[in-house]
Amino acid sequence: MIGISSTTRIQWLHKKIQSMAYPNAQSLSEKFRISRRQAQRDIEYLRDQLGAPLAYLAKKRGYYYLSPYALPSVITTQNDETMMDDEGQITTEAGDKTVIQLQIPYTATLEIKERIGVIELNRYIRERKMTNRYECEFHSIDHFLAAVLAVHSDVTILTPGWLRDRLVEQARRVIRNNEGQEED
């Protein structure tokens, strides 16, 4: 089973891969002062046990994801009891101690044209990038998309594309389900 320090290494590796930094065993071993073999085992664990769609790009000398991927909410032993709130905070009951762990958040860049939209999405906004562009973080895709849909101004998901596609598909499904319905 993967230990707490290994969990931290895998979370770091995941974040680097998501940011297209192309990490490899060497960068992982240097960052955490572990052997290259241990670093390679961490990469293999991410791929083989956690199901990450990892691929190696020789030109960049590092790993990337072939498709969007999110880490499991928490990595625990089979005997641990876990609970996660809507913000991704996880409490693990392991024997007589409680461990709090955070899931690595998703990120998105939004264009929000009106101040009311900024106010309504303030809980997700982490940084203003430029005029009308904001970096957001969230743990629940469904809660975030519901918040975007509820905003009373124009909002555009600029990145990632898969999140924008998911929003569009959900909106199409709602429209399809409600077309031709007569009012009571």
N, C-alpha and C positions, 0 to 999 in steps of 0.2 A: 504494500500500500504506500502511496505517496505521502510524505510528511509535510508539515507546515512550511518548511523552507522550500521544498520542492513545489508546493502550491504557489508560493510567491514567485519562483522562477518561471513557472508555466504561465502565470498571469502576466509577467513582464514580457515573456516571449510572445504571447498572444497579442499584447498591445503593440509591440514592435512590428509584428506581421501585419496587423490591421493598418498601421500607419505607413505601410509599404517601405519599411526600413531594411528589409531583407536580412533579418538576423540569421546567424548560423551557430554551430557548436562553439566556435572560437569566441564569438562575442558574448555568448551566454557564459562560457567558462571564465572569461575575463571579468565580466560584470559581477559574478557571484563568487569568484575565486574557488571554483570547483574544477575537477579534471575535465578534459575534453570528452573523455568516455562518459562521465556522469552527465555532461551537457547533452551528449548524443542520446543517452537513455531518456532524458527529459523530452527531447524532440520526438523520439519514438513513442513515448507514452502519450504525448499530445496527439500524434497521428493514429496510433494503433488502439489505445484504450479509450481515448476521448473522441475519436472519430473525426478529427480535424482533416479537412481536405488539403493537406500539405503537399506542396511541390517545391522542388529545388530548381532555382534558376542559376545556371552556371555563370552566365554573363554578369550577374549581380553578386554571385557567391553567397547566396542566402535563400531563405525560405519565403514563400508567399502562399496565400490561400487560393485555390482554384475556384471557389465559390464562397458566398457569404457564410460566416461561421461565428457562432457564439459559444463561449465556454459554458459548461454546465454551471448552474447556479452555485453549487458548492461541491467540493470533493470531500467525501467523508467515508468512514468505514461502514460496513453494513449494519453494525450495532448502534451507530449514532442516530439520534433523533434530530431532525432539522426542521426549521421553520423559516420562511422568508416573507418579509413584508413587501408592499407595493414598490418601495424604493430600492429593493435589491439587498437590503440588510438581512443577513442570515445569522440566526442563532443556532448553534449546534450544542446539544446536550451530550457530552462525552464523559460518562462516569460522573464524577463530582465537580467537574469544572464546565464553564460555559465559554465558548469561543465565538466571537463576533467576526464575521467575514463579509466583505462587500464583493458583489459581483462586478466585474469590469463593465462599466456602462457603455451603451451604444452612443455614437455621436452622429450628429446631423448638422448641416449648415442650412439655415432657412433665410429666405428673404421675406421680411415682414414690412409692409409698406406704411402701416399706420401705427401710431403710438399705442392705441388701445390693444392691438395685437401683441405688442411687446409686453404690455402690462399683463395680459391674460396668459401669456406663455412664460412669464418671468421665472417661475419655479424650475423651468428646464434650461433657461439661457445661462451659459457659463461665461461667454465673452462676446463683445461686439467686435466684429471683424472689420467692417467698413459701413458706410451709410446703408442702412436697411438690411444688413447681413449679420446674422448671429450664429455662433456656435452653440449647439444645444447638447446636453447629455441626458440620457434616460435609461431606465432599467427595463421597463415594460413597453414593448413595441405597441401593444394594443392601447394602453393608457395614453401614450404619447400621441398616437394617431387620432384618438378620440379628442384629445385636447386641441390638436391642430384643426380638426373639423369643427369644433365648437367656437373657434375664434371669430370675432365679429369684424374682421378685416381680411384683406387679401394676404395669404401666406403661400409661399412656394417652397417646396423642398428642393434645394439645389443639389445636395449630396446627402447620403448615398443614393444611387439610382434605384437599387433594389427596394429601398423604403418608399420612394416616390411611386414606383410601380405597384407596391402593395397598397398604398393609399388609393391610387387610381382604380385598382381592381375592386377594392372594397366599396368605393363610391359607385362604380358601375353595377355591382351586385345589388346595392340598395336601390338604385334607380330601376333596374330590371324588375326587382321584387315589387316595386310600387307603381310601375307603369300600368295604365288601364284600370286602376282601382277607383271605384266610385266613392264619392264622399257620402258619409251617413248623415 
